[in-house]
């Protein structure tokens, strides 16, 4: 193993409380009669890309209305996350520091452009990561973004760490082993190569 690629939500941090606050602020000002969102709504849509989340949470809106709403939610969300950050999992910085002394570290997440940057800015963890990618920037699904990171950084044998079936499938598409973050929001579909009960379990690779 020469590198580790991480998912973000449910793997490195839990931003649901901040995102719910941001989105409901936008929804309250919306001209559309749509319900506010709750943390559970975000939990069940974790791993989906932004348009898919809009389809699940706001099915009555037109395509254009969904895009406009999600764009506005994104502006508010990023502003809050840059300022406040979110809940990091146990010993994230300590473990990342130890891992970065042995491996190159990366992030590939199904998030909007600017979201990973907000994570870096609010918690000052960018020094541990060599590169990152997301569909908000490339328009590609997660498996292809993992491949892109691998090609761009000439990685030979990375490990992908994530918490959903989508993460597991993405790792399979990229042809790399998968470590399932069982402490996160989702489930594993097959038999992951590793199961992590907490972020601290990554110490086994340090």
N, C-alpha and C positions, 0 to 999 in steps of 0.2 A: 504494500500500500504506500503510495507516494503523496496522497492528498485526501482531504475530506471536504465534501460539498454538503452544505446544510440547507434544509428548508428553513423558513423563518417562523411563521405563526405555528404555535404548538410544538415548536422544536427549540427555538432560542428564547422566545418571549410569548406572553399572552397580552395582546392589545385590545381584547374585546371590550373592556369597560370604556376605554378612550374612544374606540371607534363607534360604539353605540351612542355615546354622548355626542359625538360629532355628527353622526348621521341623523339623529333625532332632532338636533338643532336645525338642520337643513329641512327635514320633513315637516317640522312645525311651521316653517315659512313657505311651504309648497302650496301651490294652488290646487293640487290634486288631493282627493280624499283617500290618502293612504295611511295605513297603520304605522305606528312607531315600531322600531325594531328592538329586540331584546337580545341578551347575550346568547341565549339558546339558538336564536335565528342565525347568528354568526357561527356558532359551533357546528350547526348542521350544513353550513355552506363552505366550511373550511376546505381548502384544496381546489375550489372552483376558481375560474378566472372571473374578472369583473362582470362581463356580459352575462355569464351563467348565473352569478349571484343575483343580478337584477331580475332575471327571468324567474328565479325561485321566489324572491321576496316581494317583487312588484309586478305580478303577472298581468294585472289589469292595464298597465301603461303601454303605450305604443313604443316601438323601437326607439324613436327619436326622444320620447319623453324619458325612457329608461336611461338613455345615454346622457341626457342633460342632467337628470337627477344624480346619477352616479358621478358625473364630473363635478357637480357642486359638492357632493358628499366628500369627494376626494380632496378638494381644496381645503375644506374644513378639517378633515381627518389628518392630513399631513401637517397642517398648522399646529394642531394640538399635539401630535406625536413628536414633532420637532422640539416643541417647548417642554412637554411633560414626560416624554418617553412612555414606557409601559412596564409591565411586570416581567422582569427577567427570571428565568428558571434558576434553580439552586446552583450557585458557584459558577455561573456562566463565564465571567471574566477570568477567574482563576483557572478553569479548565481550558478555555481557549488559549490562554497564555502558555500553558504547558504543552498543548497540542501543537501550537504554532512554532515551537522550538524544534519539532520533529517533522511536521508536515506543512504543506501549503494549504491554506483554508479558503473556502469559497462559499458563496450563498447563491442558490437558485430558488426563487420563490414565484408563485403564481400571483403576483401583486401588481399594483399600478406603478408606473414610473414615479420615482421619488420616495417610495415607501421604504426601500432598503436604506436610502440615504438618510431618511428620518430616524431610522434605527441607529445608524452610525452617529448621527449628529447628537441625538439625545443621550446616548450612553457612552460615546467616545470609544467605540470598539472597532473602528475602521482599521486601526493599526494591525489587527490580527488577520485581516483578510486581504488576499491578493487580487481578487476580482469578484464580480457578481453579475447576475443577469435576471431578467424578468420579462414576461410577455408584454408588459406595458411599454417596453422599450423595443422589443424585437418582433412582437406579434406571433411568436412561436410557442408551441406547447412546451410543458416542462421538460419532457424527455429530450426534445431537440435543443432546448436551452442548456441542458446538462452537456449534451454533445458539443455545443458551441463553446462552452467553458473548457471542456477537455481539449478541443482542437486549438483554441486560442492560447492556452497555457501549456500545451504539449504534455498533458497528463497521460500517464500510462496505466495506472491502476488506482483510481480514486474509490472512495466509499461514499455513498449518499446516505444522509441521515434525515429522516422525515417521520411524520406521524399519521399519514393517511394511506388509504389504498391507492390513491392517485400518485402519491410519492413512490410507493412500491412499484407501480406500473412504469413510472417514469424512469426509475433506476433500471428496470428490466429492458426498456426501450434503448437506454444508453449502454446496456450490456455490462453494468457494474453491480457489485454487491450492495445490499440494502440493510441499514441498521434502523429498526423500528423504534421510534420514541413512544413507548407505551404510556408515558405520562402525559401525552398530548391530547388531541381532540378526536382522533380517529381510530381505525382498526387496521390490522394487517389482513391481507387477503389470502396469501399463501404462507409459506414458511420463511420468514425473513432470515437473513444470514446472522443477524444479531438482534437481541431484544434489550432495550435500555429501559430500566424502571425509573431512572432519574437521569438528569443531565450529567450528574457526577459519574455515572457508569462509563462515560467516555474516557475516564482516567485509565482504563485498561489499555488504551492505545498509546498513551503518552510515554 
